[in-house]
Structures are given as structure tokens and as C-alpha cells.
Amino acid sequence: MQSEQPMLQFAGIPTFMRAPIMPVDQLSPGMTAVMGVPTDYTRTGRAGARYGPRGIREASLHIWKYADSSVSGPALDPVTGNVTHYNPQTGRLADLGDIPIYPTDVVKTGESIRLAVKDVVKRDAFPVILGGDHFISYPAFQGFSDAVVARNPKAKIGYIQFDAHLDLWDSNPIMGKLNNATNARRVSELPMVDPSNMVWIGTGHSIREEQWNWIRDNGAHGYSIADVERRGMRDVVEEAWEHASKGCDTVYLTVDIDCVDSAWAPGTGTPNFHGIRPPDLLEAVEMLATRNIGAFDIAEVAPNLDPTEITQWLAATVVQKFIRPRL
């Protein structure tokens, strides 16, 4: 039922931030389009990221509740002093629902993701992809790059990944070349990507030495959690942006929620006991929100592994802070 009154967070259809449900062919240039990819069938850790898109959407309703029921309109950030006139129902935000996935066919699932993201980008809309395990970043990047290169065959695309891991395996002995530990390696092999424009932030989990050596040997850039703690997130992000954007037409941003210390975000497939603090991740996202990012995804949110729902709330807040300047 439709109502002029503010709707409680546990009522109604749970689209992201109460955005209208919209088919892709109704997108207009400049719109932000949210899409879910409910798959975790290429995971190498615990199951549950298939529930990520729904969990993130439901958490976003709590954020929207405050905006929807506000009598004053603008939101004040008491830390920065910034005032934001924020209304996700301006016609600039749409929820396209979930991309079709095929649990027993990773190639078909990947193609489905690629085509869906490409369709959004070729309409000059901005794709926000809710995972799903981190495999989704590879086909999502493919779809994004397909549309970018169609406009400019010489285009170069940078890549920033917030993650406790590098996802640079060439092949997992059980899962093969297409899984949530190989997505960045597959991205690095695409012709519009130069490894010198690839950046990882927040690495802190035990990783294979050859993957860290791959970064060094290929001119890529990795910032461990120790770098973030020693230098501060703002300094790291500024330098990371210089590397990722240098000579590039645009940059793809991906956030694996396991970059956050699991004391704050336990709902993920691979717990991380030395990770980024939520305020630092939110600071980074706000810094990047006004840069030349062409597509964004967030992955590895597993609501079933966090009965407090804090992990999906954090993920929804990350998305909300990133898209806010676009609305």
C-alpha cells in the first residue's frame, strides 16, 4: 500500500534506501543504479554472501528512516561540520533488483553479471553492485570496461580494492580460475588494465608470498593495515588515488567487507582479526566519492553469520556515503 506518511524500516518493499524499482531500459543518464548479485558459489570461505544483497538493502531502510522522518531536511555531520541535503527519492537513484545467477554454472553467472553492468553503463548510469562473494568483481569489471572501451577503444581503467586479501591467485587447485580468490588476477589480465594502476588497501590477513611478490614485480601498489595505521587512511588514500588514476580515463572501486576487523564486522566468509576500523573505511569512501570512479561494488557481506546485523548496516552505510554526492 502507498502512503504519504513516513514508512517504518520494517515495512514495505526493501529496495535500497526506498529507491523505486526500475527496469534498466528506464534509466536516464546520471542516475545511480543499484543491483544485487546473490551468489556465493565460488567462495573459498564460509557460506552466506548470497544473502548479502537482501541484507544490505534491509539495513539501508534504517538509514532512510531518519531521512524520511526528518522535519528539517538537511543532515549534519558533527565531525566535519558538513551539511547534506540528502534525498534518495529525487529520481536519481533506482534499484534494478537482482541479476540472474546460475549456482552450478560460474561462466553463465559471470556472463549474466557482465551484460547487466554493461547495460547500465552504456546508458550513462552509475552501477552499484551488491555482492555476493568477491568473484562478482571480475565480471562486473568486464561489463563496466566493455561499455567504457566501446566509447573509447584506447581507454585505460584503474582499480582500487579494499580487502584483507589480494585475490591474486592464478588458479585455486579446487575452484579453478574463477572464484573469490582470483578476481583481481583476472582483472589484471584485461587489456585496458595496467597493473601499475591497481591498488590494494587494508591487506592484513595471511596471504601467499607469491601474491605480494606479484604486486612488487608488476608495478602494482599494496597498502597493508600497518600502512593505514602508521600513515593514516587519508594519506594512504590520496597516494593510492594517484597511482590508480594516473593515465586512466576512470577507476573501478571494490570493497570486500572483510577488510574491516571482524570485531566490528563478523558477518563475512573469512574473519579478519587485524583490519580497518569502520570510521577509517567510511573516511576513505567519502574521499573517493567525489573522484572519477566509474563503478562500485561491495562484496562478502554474509548476514547469516552476524546475528547483530552490524555488518550489513556497515555495508549499507558505506554504499550510502559513497553515492550521496550523486543524488
Secondary structure, DSSP 8 states (H G I E B T S, - for coil): ---SS---TTSS---GGG--B--GGG--TT-EEEEEE---TT-SS-S-GGGHHHHHHHHHHHHHHHHHT-SS--EE-TTT--EE---TTSSSEEEEEE----TT-HHHHHHHHHHHHHHHHTTT-EEEEEESSGGGHHHHHHHHHHHHHHH-TT--EEEEEE-SS----S-BTTTBTSSTTTHHHHHHTSTT--GGGEEEEEE-S---HHHHHHHHHTT-EEEEHHHHHHH-HHHHHHHHHHHHHTT-SEEEEEEEGGGB-TTT---SSS--SS-B-HHHHHHHHHHHTTS-EEEEEEE---GGG-TT-HHHHHHHHHHHHHHGGG-
